[in-house]
């Protein structure tokens, strides 16, 4: 079974990251959630990054606000794909510090970065990565995307009636 690790810098990030948890569970993908602070628990960060692939993870989603070093540091340590979620925290510069910290990675250390507070898209992207090699997950993504399409078509029809 596929498994995604979802980590965040503090419990205050959970309301944003919950969207990734929910969408992945909707695709029947196992999720393991943890708090791993790049600045307050560096030993835990190193252990997580170096061993995530041995623990059965396929993808890591890392959310962080402020200086947002968590996604990049995990990507530097792990051979797995890392998706970064910039979180607009109470001490951030309108979220831009988080976005740029995650987005501007040096060559050789990629982090797929989603929009500010875009954990839902991070979950969908993780499912798509897994779906590239898992037909069961791919089929669920196809159904999900068809649902999005039908919602737009229905909305367009309702607008025309007004």
ABEGO torsion letter per residue (X at the ends): XBBBBBBBABAAAAAAAAAAAAAAAAAGBBBBBBBBBAAABAAAAAAAAAAAAAAGBABBBBBBBEAGAAAAAAAAABABBBBBBBBBBAABBGGAAAAAAAABBBBGBBBBBBBBGAAAAAAAAAAAAAAAABAAAAAAAAAAAAAAAAAAAAAAAAAAAX
